[in-house]
Amino acid sequence: MIAALTAAQAMVAATARLRAAGVADPARDARVLLAHAARIEASRVTLIAPEELSPEIAERYDQLISLRAVRVPVSHLLGEREFYGRRFRVSRDVLDPRPETEALIEAALSEPFDHVLDLGVGSGCILITLLAERASASGVGADLSEAACLQASANAVQHQVQGRVEILQSDWFQNIDGQFDLIVSNPPYISLTEMDDLSPEVREHEPRLALTDEGDGLGAYRRIAAGAPDFLLPGGRLLVEIGPSQGRSVAALFESAGLTATRIVPDLDGRDRVVFAKMPL
């Protein structure tokens, strides 16, 4: 009979396995997934390190490590991802919330707003965060994917903003009514030629629809620029996330559509991340 491994031994073995599979931070992932398998907080893993793993936990852990080794994202294995201090349910149907998108949140919160539209709502992390931070505001989230709409609706309930949000299946502005003082979007901006350069976690496990326009990466911004003036109130703001090299091109599209005061906002790493524009008064 093979002796059961301690938690520490299992983590060492899992780390080696993930490192061999090319996972970027194998020790961190091994630790987080052990906590998930044992159903404890990650901060408590050290406490169980000397203990033998039960067969049930060991089997769960082995399954999780096997999936991570074929580059299934940790967030998909946990079923959630933290964003702006809140946990959001995620799946392979929606784009994983990313820390750099918090630059869009900060820019949106820098001025007051009452009614916000989120185009390509995905998990709902942007829209729901904005509504959670602004208790007087209401919003609409639109996504072409029915599965994404369901995910966003579930997250709205989880964060108790469902009474102030409407989630619609819509191809950009197609099914949208009314006007807004804030429009936000994190659209698909990876060009077709850049898709092969993405990590396997992103390229193989996140929805392609949310990653690329199958063209030059600017297709979504053209659609947004064309439609936004009809849905923005005078003085209303448009904020979109961009790839680091797209700032000038996107700002030019917005200016050509009659929007003003365009500027490019960097993320915490200093890379261009958000393009801001306003509807003239």
C-alpha positions as CSV (number, residue, x, y, z in Angstrom):
1,M,0.0,0.0,0.0
2,I,1.4,3.4,-1.0
3,A,1.7,5.8,1.9
4,A,-0.5,9.0,1.7
5,L,1.3,12.2,0.8
6,T,1.3,15.1,3.2
7,A,-0.1,18.3,1.8
8,A,3.4,19.7,1.6
9,Q,4.6,16.7,-0.4
10,A,1.6,16.9,-2.7
11,M,2.3,20.6,-3.4
12,V,5.9,19.9,-4.2
13,A,5.0,17.2,-6.7
14,A,2.2,19.3,-8.2
15,T,4.5,22.3,-8.6
16,A,7.0,20.2,-10.5
17,R,4.3,18.8,-12.7
18,L,3.0,22.3,-13.5
19,R,6.5,23.6,-14.1
20,A,7.1,20.8,-16.6
21,A,3.9,21.8,-18.4
22,G,5.1,25.3,-18.9
23,V,2.7,27.0,-16.3
24,A,4.0,30.5,-15.5
25,D,3.7,30.4,-11.7
26,P,3.5,26.8,-10.8
27,A,4.0,27.1,-7.0
28,R,1.3,29.7,-6.6
29,D,-1.2,27.6,-8.7
30,A,-0.3,24.4,-6.8
31,R,-1.1,26.2,-3.5
32,V,-4.3,27.8,-4.7
33,L,-5.6,24.6,-6.2
34,L,-4.7,22.6,-3.0
35,A,-6.8,25.1,-1.0
36,H,-9.7,24.6,-3.4
37,A,-9.4,20.8,-3.2
38,A,-9.3,20.9,0.6
39,R,-12.1,23.6,0.6
40,I,-10.1,26.0,2.8
41,E,-8.8,29.5,2.3
42,A,-5.4,29.7,0.6
43,S,-4.0,31.4,3.6
44,R,-4.5,28.2,5.6
45,V,-2.6,25.9,3.4
46,T,0.5,26.3,5.5
47,L,-1.4,25.0,8.5
48,I,-2.3,21.7,6.8
49,A,1.2,21.3,5.2
50,P,2.3,18.5,7.6
51,E,-0.9,16.6,7.5
52,E,-1.6,13.6,5.2
53,L,-4.2,14.3,2.6
54,S,-7.4,12.3,2.7
55,P,-8.0,10.1,-0.4
56,E,-10.9,12.3,-1.3
57,I,-8.9,15.5,-1.2
58,A,-5.9,13.8,-2.9
59,E,-8.1,12.7,-5.8
60,R,-9.7,16.1,-6.2
61,Y,-6.3,17.7,-6.2
62,D,-4.9,15.4,-8.8
63,Q,-7.8,16.1,-11.1
64,L,-7.3,19.9,-10.7
65,I,-3.6,19.7,-11.3
66,S,-4.2,17.5,-14.4
67,L,-6.5,20.1,-15.8
68,R,-4.1,23.0,-15.0
69,A,-1.3,21.0,-16.7
70,V,-3.2,21.1,-19.9
71,R,-3.6,24.9,-19.3
72,V,-7.1,25.2,-18.2
73,P,-7.1,28.6,-16.4
74,V,-7.1,28.6,-12.6
75,S,-10.2,30.9,-12.6
76,H,-12.1,28.3,-14.5
77,L,-11.1,25.5,-12.1
78,L,-12.1,27.7,-9.1
79,G,-15.2,29.0,-10.9
80,E,-14.4,32.6,-9.9
81,R,-12.0,35.5,-10.3
82,E,-11.4,38.6,-8.1
83,F,-11.8,42.0,-9.7
84,Y,-11.8,45.4,-8.0
85,G,-12.1,43.7,-4.5
86,R,-15.1,41.5,-5.5
87,R,-15.4,37.9,-6.6
88,F,-17.1,37.2,-9.9
89,R,-18.3,33.9,-11.2
90,V,-16.5,33.0,-14.4
91,S,-16.6,30.2,-17.0
92,R,-15.3,29.5,-20.5
93,D,-18.3,31.5,-21.8
94,V,-16.9,34.8,-20.7
95,L,-13.6,36.7,-20.8
96,D,-11.7,36.4,-17.5
97,P,-11.7,39.7,-15.6
98,R,-8.1,41.1,-15.6
99,P,-6.3,43.6,-13.3
100,E,-5.5,46.0,-16.1
101,T,-9.3,46.5,-16.7
102,E,-9.4,48.2,-13.3
103,A,-7.9,51.3,-15.1
104,L,-11.3,51.5,-17.0
105,I,-13.1,51.4,-13.6
106,E,-11.0,54.1,-12.1
107,A,-11.5,56.4,-15.1
108,A,-15.3,55.8,-15.1
109,L,-15.6,56.5,-11.4
110,S,-13.6,59.8,-11.7
111,E,-16.7,61.6,-12.7
112,P,-20.4,61.2,-11.7
113,F,-22.8,59.2,-13.8
114,D,-26.4,58.0,-13.4
115,H,-27.1,55.6,-16.3
116,V,-24.4,53.4,-17.8
117,L,-24.3,51.1,-20.8
118,D,-21.7,48.3,-20.9
119,L,-21.2,46.9,-24.5
120,G,-20.0,43.3,-24.5
121,V,-20.8,42.9,-20.8
122,G,-19.3,39.4,-20.5
123,S,-19.1,38.3,-16.8
124,G,-20.6,41.7,-15.9
125,C,-17.5,42.6,-13.9
126,I,-17.3,46.2,-15.3
127,L,-21.0,47.1,-15.1
128,I,-21.6,45.4,-11.8
129,T,-18.5,47.0,-10.2
130,L,-19.6,50.5,-11.4
131,L,-23.1,50.0,-10.0
132,A,-21.8,48.6,-6.7
133,E,-19.5,51.6,-6.3
134,R,-22.3,54.1,-7.3
135,A,-25.5,53.1,-5.4
136,S,-27.6,55.7,-7.1
137,A,-26.8,54.6,-10.7
138,S,-28.5,52.1,-13.0
139,G,-27.2,50.4,-16.0
140,V,-27.7,48.2,-19.1
141,G,-25.4,45.4,-20.1
142,A,-25.4,44.0,-23.7
143,D,-23.7,41.0,-25.1
144,L,-24.1,39.0,-28.3
145,S,-23.6,35.8,-26.3
146,E,-26.6,34.4,-24.5
147,A,-24.3,32.4,-22.2
148,A,-22.5,35.6,-21.2
149,C,-25.8,37.4,-20.5
150,L,-26.8,34.5,-18.1
151,Q,-23.3,34.8,-16.4
152,A,-23.7,38.6,-16.0
153,S,-27.2,38.2,-14.6
154,A,-26.0,35.7,-12.1
155,N,-23.2,38.0,-11.0
156,A,-25.6,40.9,-10.7
157,V,-27.7,38.8,-8.2
158,Q,-24.6,37.8,-6.3
159,H,-23.6,41.4,-5.9
160,Q,-27.1,42.6,-5.2
161,V,-27.4,45.1,-8.0
162,Q,-30.0,43.1,-10.0
163,G,-32.7,45.7,-9.3
164,R,-30.6,48.4,-11.0
165,V,-29.4,46.5,-14.0
166,E,-30.9,45.2,-17.3
167,I,-29.0,42.5,-19.2
168,L,-29.8,42.3,-22.9
169,Q,-28.7,40.0,-25.8
170,S,-27.7,42.5,-28.4
171,D,-25.2,42.9,-31.3
172,W,-23.6,46.1,-30.0
173,F,-26.3,48.8,-30.1
174,Q,-28.9,46.8,-32.0
175,N,-31.4,46.2,-29.2
176,I,-30.5,49.2,-27.1
177,D,-33.0,52.0,-26.3
178,G,-32.5,55.3,-24.5
179,Q,-29.5,57.5,-23.8
180,F,-26.7,57.2,-21.3
181,D,-24.3,59.6,-19.6
182,L,-21.6,56.8,-19.6
183,I,-20.9,54.1,-22.1
184,V,-18.1,51.6,-21.3
185,S,-16.7,48.6,-23.2
186,N,-13.9,46.1,-23.2
187,P,-14.4,44.8,-26.7
188,P,-12.5,42.1,-28.7
189,Y,-9.3,43.9,-29.7
190,I,-6.8,41.2,-30.5
191,S,-6.1,41.2,-34.3
192,L,-6.3,37.9,-36.1
193,T,-2.5,37.9,-36.7
194,E,-1.9,38.2,-32.9
195,M,-4.1,35.3,-31.9
196,D,-1.3,32.7,-32.2
197,D,0.8,34.7,-29.8
198,L,-1.7,34.4,-26.9
199,S,-1.1,31.9,-24.1
200,P,-2.9,28.6,-24.3
201,E,-4.9,29.6,-21.3
202,V,-6.4,32.5,-23.3
203,R,-6.4,31.2,-26.8
204,E,-7.9,27.7,-26.1
205,H,-10.1,28.4,-23.0
206,E,-11.6,31.9,-23.4
207,P,-14.4,32.7,-25.9
208,R,-12.9,33.6,-29.2
209,L,-15.8,36.1,-29.8
210,A,-14.6,38.1,-26.8
211,L,-11.0,38.1,-28.0
212,T,-10.8,39.0,-31.7
213,D,-12.8,40.6,-34.4
214,E,-11.1,38.2,-36.9
215,G,-9.6,41.2,-38.5
216,D,-7.3,44.1,-37.6
217,G,-8.5,44.4,-34.0
218,L,-10.3,47.7,-34.6
219,G,-13.6,46.4,-35.9
220,A,-15.5,46.7,-32.6
221,Y,-14.2,50.3,-32.1
222,R,-15.6,51.2,-35.6
223,R,-19.0,49.9,-34.5
224,I,-18.9,51.7,-31.2
225,A,-17.8,55.0,-32.8
226,A,-20.6,54.8,-35.3
227,G,-23.3,54.1,-32.8
228,A,-22.2,56.0,-29.6
229,P,-23.3,59.5,-30.6
230,D,-26.9,58.3,-30.9
231,F,-26.9,56.9,-27.4
232,L,-24.8,59.4,-25.4
233,L,-26.4,62.3,-23.7
234,P,-24.8,65.7,-24.3
235,G,-21.6,65.8,-22.2
236,G,-21.8,62.0,-21.8
237,R,-18.6,60.0,-21.7
238,L,-17.4,57.0,-23.7
239,L,-14.6,54.8,-22.2
240,V,-13.2,51.8,-23.9
241,E,-10.3,49.4,-23.0
242,I,-7.7,49.0,-25.8
243,G,-4.6,47.0,-26.6
244,P,-1.4,48.9,-25.8
245,S,-0.7,50.0,-29.4
246,Q,-4.3,51.0,-30.4
247,G,-4.7,54.3,-28.6
248,R,-4.1,56.7,-31.4
249,S,-6.2,54.7,-33.9
250,V,-9.2,54.4,-31.6
251,A,-9.0,58.1,-30.6
252,A,-9.0,59.0,-34.3
253,L,-12.1,56.9,-34.9
254,F,-14.0,58.6,-32.0
255,E,-12.9,62.1,-33.2
256,S,-14.1,61.3,-36.8
257,A,-17.5,60.3,-35.2
258,G,-17.8,63.8,-33.7
259,L,-16.8,63.0,-30.2
260,T,-14.5,65.4,-28.4
261,A,-11.9,65.7,-25.6
262,T,-10.3,62.4,-26.5
263,R,-7.5,61.2,-24.4
264,I,-5.5,58.0,-23.7
265,V,-5.3,56.7,-20.1
266,P,-2.5,54.4,-19.1
267,D,-2.8,51.4,-16.7
268,L,-0.7,50.9,-13.6
269,D,2.1,49.5,-15.8
270,G,2.2,52.7,-17.8
271,R,0.8,51.0,-21.0
272,D,-2.0,52.7,-22.9
273,R,-5.2,51.0,-21.7
274,V,-8.3,53.2,-22.0
275,V,-9.5,55.7,-24.6
276,F,-11.8,58.5,-23.3
277,A,-14.1,60.7,-25.3
278,K,-17.1,63.0,-24.7
279,M,-20.3,63.8,-26.5
280,P,-20.3,67.6,-27.2
281,L,-22.7,69.7,-25.1
